[in-house]
């Protein structure tokens, strides 16, 4: 199920055929809007646009099923802890909070001799309450987290690692930094596949995790993790030898076997993305320094 993380999926779609530099540029306005917007409707529209790109890329649902599960768990965590443990009053002492439900009131601290004073100290004497502001904070945090995770994973799943490496080099990112990042991303699916292979090998030998006690489960997991660590070290040594035989780092100017070429569609999208980014930046500057916000209520509260 977790094999779809950070793994390229080959599909005949328009998103796959786009130049990787266009996909990386597209992340700039998405992240700008995501970071500056505090309107749930705006964030929901941005997230819908990212999901539309997933649909256009024709990626099978099984490939990002694990991503959906992680996002659901993270969303529940953000909304739950934001609703019950909202600490906005620490930054704004005089701010009024709309309390929907009181879970642990300050006057009930005497019933919990040790835990009660700790809770009051952590919450500045407010106790554990379900607040409207905390719920909206959790909702905004959830949407921003989903946009970041889905948009970044979309680029990885629709672009070959070598093309991302070439694109970053074209943008002036040092080759060593990009190589380290792409190697880490490349090792994630390899380690995941090796984890499944090791688990299937143990099951083929008759090991049943559901019937093990705590000690047996820890022993089996220790053996599995030690196998992964040893194989990862071996793979890293082979990679280091391959880099050394090819004189990696001897010359900063690299020659690629395959050069990136932009089509007319890529050029048009690049111009559109640059214009949209410039408009967003101008609106941000006007809002911050001139106090003028023509899109007040859309980008900001």
C-alpha positions in Angstrom: 0.0 0.0 0.0 2.8 2.4 0.8 4.7 1.7 -2.4 3.3 4.8 -4.1 5.3 7.2 -2.0 7.8 9.3 -3.9 7.7 6.9 -6.9 7.5 7.8 -10.6 4.5 6.5 -12.4 4.7 6.2 -16.2 1.5 7.2 -17.8 0.6 8.7 -21.2 -0.8 12.0 -20.0 -0.4 15.7 -20.7 1.0 16.3 -17.2 3.7 13.7 -17.8 4.7 15.3 -21.1 5.1 18.8 -19.6 8.6 20.1 -19.2 9.8 19.4 -15.6 10.8 23.1 -15.3 7.2 24.1 -15.9 6.0 21.8 -13.1 8.6 23.2 -10.7 7.6 26.7 -11.6 3.9 25.9 -11.1 4.8 25.1 -7.4 5.8 28.8 -6.8 2.3 30.4 -7.2 0.7 27.4 -5.5 2.9 27.7 -2.5 2.6 31.5 -2.4 -1.2 31.4 -2.4 -1.1 28.5 0.2 1.2 30.4 2.6 -0.6 33.8 2.3 -4.2 32.8 2.2 -6.2 32.3 5.4 -9.5 31.7 3.6 -10.7 28.1 3.7 -12.6 28.6 0.4 -9.4 29.8 -1.4 -7.3 26.9 0.0 -10.0 24.5 -1.0 -10.0 25.8 -4.6 -6.2 25.5 -4.7 -6.4 21.9 -3.4 -9.2 21.2 -6.0 -6.8 22.4 -8.7 -4.1 20.1 -7.5 -6.5 17.2 -7.5 -7.6 18.1 -11.1 -3.9 17.8 -12.1 -3.9 14.3 -10.5 -6.9 13.4 -12.6 -5.3 14.7 -15.8 -2.1 12.8 -15.0 -4.2 9.5 -15.1 -2.3 8.1 -12.0 -4.1 5.0 -10.7 -5.7 5.4 -7.3 -3.7 2.5 -5.9 -0.6 4.5 -6.4 -1.6 7.3 -4.0 -4.0 5.3 -1.8 -1.4 5.4 1.0 -1.0 9.1 0.5 -4.8 9.5 1.1 -4.6 7.5 4.3 -1.7 9.5 5.7 -3.5 12.7 4.8 -6.7 11.6 6.5 -4.8 10.7 9.7 -2.9 14.0 9.6 -6.1 16.0 8.9 -7.8 14.4 11.9 -4.7 15.2 14.1 -4.6 18.8 13.0 -8.3 19.5 13.5 -8.5 17.6 16.8 -5.4 19.2 18.5 -6.2 22.6 17.0 -9.8 22.5 18.3 -9.0 21.4 21.8 -5.5 22.8 22.3 -5.6 26.1 20.5 -3.0 28.5 21.9 -3.9 31.6 19.9 -4.5 33.5 23.2 -0.8 33.2 24.0 0.0 35.6 21.2 -3.1 37.7 21.6 -3.9 37.9 25.4 -6.9 40.1 24.9 -8.5 38.2 22.1 -11.9 36.8 22.7 -12.4 33.1 22.0 -15.7 31.4 21.1 -15.9 28.4 23.3 -18.1 25.6 22.0 -17.5 23.0 24.8 -15.5 22.9 28.0 -13.7 19.6 28.5 -11.5 20.5 31.5 -12.5 23.7 33.3 -10.0 25.5 35.6 -12.2 25.0 38.6 -11.9 21.2 38.1 -8.2 21.2 38.6 -8.5 20.2 42.2 -9.9 16.8 41.2 -6.6 16.0 39.5 -3.9 16.7 42.0 -0.9 16.3 39.6 -2.3 16.4 36.1 -4.7 19.4 36.8 -2.0 22.0 37.6 0.1 20.8 34.6 -2.9 21.2 32.3 -3.5 24.7 33.7 0.1 25.6 33.3 0.2 24.4 29.7 -3.0 26.2 28.7 -2.3 29.5 30.7 -5.2 28.8 33.1 -7.8 28.3 30.3 -8.2 24.5 30.6 -9.0 22.2 27.7 -11.8 23.7 25.6 -13.3 23.2 22.2 -13.1 26.6 20.5 -14.3 27.9 17.2 -10.9 29.6 16.5 -9.1 26.4 17.1 -11.3 24.5 14.8 -10.7 26.9 11.9 -7.0 27.0 12.7 -6.9 23.2 12.4 -8.9 23.3 9.2 -6.6 25.9 7.6 -3.5 23.9 8.7 -5.0 20.8 7.3 -5.7 22.4 3.9 -2.2 23.9 3.7 -0.6 20.5 4.6 -2.7 18.7 2.0 -1.7 21.2 -0.7 2.0 21.0 0.1 2.0 17.2 0.2 -0.1 16.6 -2.9 1.5 19.2 -5.1 5.0 18.1 -4.2 4.2 14.4 -4.7 2.5 15.2 -8.0 5.8 16.5 -9.4 7.7 13.4 -8.2 5.1 11.0 -9.6 4.9 12.6 -13.0 8.5 13.4 -13.5 11.5 11.1 -13.9 14.2 11.7 -11.2 16.9 12.5 -13.8 14.6 15.1 -15.4 14.1 16.8 -12.0 17.8 16.8 -11.5 18.4 18.4 -14.9 15.7 21.0 -14.2 17.2 22.0 -10.9 20.6 22.3 -12.6 19.1 24.6 -15.2 17.8 26.8 -12.4 21.3 27.1 -11.0 21.0 24.7 -8.0 24.4 23.1 -7.2 24.7 19.7 -8.7 25.9 18.2 -5.4 22.8 19.4 -3.5 20.4 18.2 -6.2 22.1 14.8 -6.4 21.8 14.3 -2.6 18.1 15.3 -2.7 17.3 13.0 -5.6 19.3 10.1 -4.2 17.3 10.3 -1.0 14.0 10.4 -2.9 15.2 7.5 -5.0 16.1 5.4 -2.0 12.6 5.8 -0.4 10.8 3.5 -2.9 13.8 1.1 -3.0 13.7 0.7 0.8 10.0 0.3 0.7 10.2 -2.5 -1.8 12.9 -4.2 0.2 10.7 -3.9 3.3 7.9 -5.7 1.6 10.3 -8.3 0.2 11.7 -9.0 3.7 8.2 -9.3 5.2 7.1 -11.7 2.5 10.2 -13.8 3.1 9.4 -14.0 6.8 5.8 -14.9 6.1 7.0 -17.6 3.7 9.1 -19.1 6.5 6.0 -19.4 8.6 6.2 -16.2 10.7 2.8 -14.8 11.7 3.0 -11.4 13.3 -0.6 -11.6 14.6 0.2 -14.6 16.8 3.4 -13.1 18.3 3.7 -11.6 21.7 5.4 -8.2 22.3 8.8 -9.8 22.7 8.4 -11.9 19.5 7.2 -8.9 17.5 10.1 -6.7 18.6 12.5 -9.5 17.8 11.0 -9.9 14.3 11.0 -6.2 13.7 14.6 -5.9 14.9 15.7 -8.6 12.4 13.8 -6.8 9.6 15.2 -3.4 10.4 18.7 -4.7 10.7 18.4 -6.3 7.2 17.2 -3.0 5.8 20.0 -1.0 7.4 22.7 -3.5 6.2 21.3 -3.5 2.6 21.1 0.3 2.6 24.7 0.6 3.7 25.7 -1.8 0.9 23.7 0.2 -1.6 25.3 3.4 -0.5 28.8 1.9 -0.8 28.0 0.8 -4.4 26.7 4.2 -5.2 29.8 5.9 -3.7 32.1 3.7 -5.8 30.1 4.4 -8.9 30.3 8.2 -8.2 34.1 7.9 -7.6 34.7 5.9 -10.9 32.8 8.6 -12.8 34.8 11.4 -11.1 31.8 13.0 -9.6 32.6 16.5 -8.4 35.7 16.9 -10.5 34.1 19.2 -13.0 31.2 21.6 -12.1 30.1 21.8 -15.7 28.0 18.7 -16.4 27.0 17.4 -19.8 23.7 15.6 -20.0 23.0 12.9 -22.5 19.4 14.1 -22.8 18.7 17.8 -23.0 15.4 19.4 -21.9 13.4 21.0 -24.7 10.3 23.1 -24.2 7.4 23.0 -26.5 5.0 25.8 -27.4 2.6 24.6 -24.7 5.5 24.7 -22.2 6.4 28.2 -23.2 2.9 29.4 -22.9 2.4 27.9 -19.5 5.7 29.3 -18.3 4.6 32.8 -19.3 1.3 32.4 -17.6 2.9 31.1 -14.4 5.3 34.0 -14.3 2.5 36.5 -14.8 0.4 34.9 -12.1 3.4 34.8 -9.7 4.2 38.5 -10.4 0.5 39.5 -9.7 0.5 37.6 -6.4 3.8 39.2 -5.3 2.4 42.7 -6.2 -0.7 42.0 -4.2 1.3 40.8 -1.3 3.5 44.0 -1.3 0.4 46.2 -1.6 -1.2 44.4 1.3 1.8 44.5 3.6 3.3 47.9 3.0 0.5 50.0 1.5 -2.4 48.5 3.5 -4.3 48.1 0.2 -5.8 44.7 -0.5 -8.1 44.5 -3.5 -8.7 40.8 -2.8 -9.4 41.2 0.9 -11.5 38.3 2.1 -10.2 36.1 -0.8 -6.5 35.9 0.1 -6.6 37.3 3.6 -9.2 37.7 6.3 
